[in-house]
């Protein structure tokens, strides 16, 4: 960079000042090299060794080097948040949103004023700047008295990113993969008007790995420490015994076989909440929730041209457990006690009512054989109940376990039947036997709030009632094990969270 006008003359004691501008993109030690070239006045004695040209001794040059360190003026830390609430995970608009949290700290010794704070996202994302007071995006939340950022102060900025293309089936995110988001473009001025600019590197999002389950604890029988055997007395006749009764080998009891797990299926099920009338939800006033069931399959249709599926939606509630009433202590009779004969008298105990068993008995009674005119066929006393193989049995409408979250669904209760069967749908084969995915079914559920305040809506269970393949005008079961009992595909503890007004 050259500065100074041709023919510029400095008189005795005169000075010349110049401001040099250069954008520094790297931190660390830097060197400013200055070269000054001037011409001596006429009849002046030349300076030895300072001449630039041997043929022109009046042309003199000298150099100066200035070392300085460049430190980071700002500390920029970012964190990416994904949707976690049931309301967002089941919403097509909110499911794919991510929130970029940015913390910026002034590391300089002077106040600064930000002229521009902008996030430039990549081509796959749309960004919404949530750091404005109004919808017109004209007044920043850091305006007025908060415009000046003092040294060591920290500010927080939020940017909402949403994918440009959204699908009914959420994309598969590989754990450990990195997704580029964009860059931060920051420009500021110091208290003396000195400009500064920072363009960050590419900000990314790393998909976390699933958390490993905690190790299973050892059973009390195996983890109990063994007591050391007592030391024998010096004159004891049992001193030479090498073993005790507890060391005698006993035949081991057979282990209890674990219940078979739910059979795996190739169907991928997703639930979408389309609409909830949040403004009209009041106590004891029913409201309707519009939902979508999205099903897809990756199994090729090789041996059949079409696949017929029937799904059912079942309401779930926390299992009801009847509290056991404590029995009053019977006072002792002041009479001589009889000697114990070694036998114990059975006593009655109050047990909890099994709602699941009662529900299964009701289903067994409803699936008995009927005559063609609709009347029930009388059943012999010694005849076992017969099941209709065309109607699969539904599991009890209760969660498998009981915890605080599943038990906190009493604020909003479902109305109508505990289960609804959706109309049959068909998956046809496309190119090379690949099924045409996905299939979408719309349905509605009605709920009624029972108390005001913040309430959760749920839960739901998606069941596969029928799975048949068609080929040459014939139908056959794809999975023979699921003909009698409906197969559970997915369970949702909570499908929505809403505010109930009075």
Secondary structure, 3 states (H helix, E strand, C coil): CCCCCCCCCCCCCCCCCCCCCCCCCCCEEEEEEEEEEEECCCCCCCCCCCEEECCEEEEEEEEEEEEEEECCCEEEEEEEEECCCHHHHCCCCCCCCEEEEEEEEECCCCCEEEEEEEEEECCCEEEEECCECCCCCCCECCCHHHCEECCCCEEEEEEEEEECCCCCCCCCCCCCCEEEEEEEEEEEEECCCCEEEEECCCEEEECCCCCCCCCCCCCHHHHCCCCCCCCCCCCCCCCCCCCCHHHCCCCCCCCCCCCCCCCCCCEEEEEEEEEECHHHCEECCEEEEEEEEEEEECCCCCCCCEEEEEEEEEECECCCCCCCCCCCCCCCCCCCCCCCCCCCCCCCCCCCCCHHHHHHHHHHHHCCCECCCCCECCCCCCCCCCCCCCCCECCCCECCCCCHHHHCCCCEEECCCCEEECCCEEEEECHHHCECCCEEEEEEEEEEECCCEEEEECCEEEEEEEEEEEECCEEEECCHHHCCECEEEEEECCCEEEEEEC
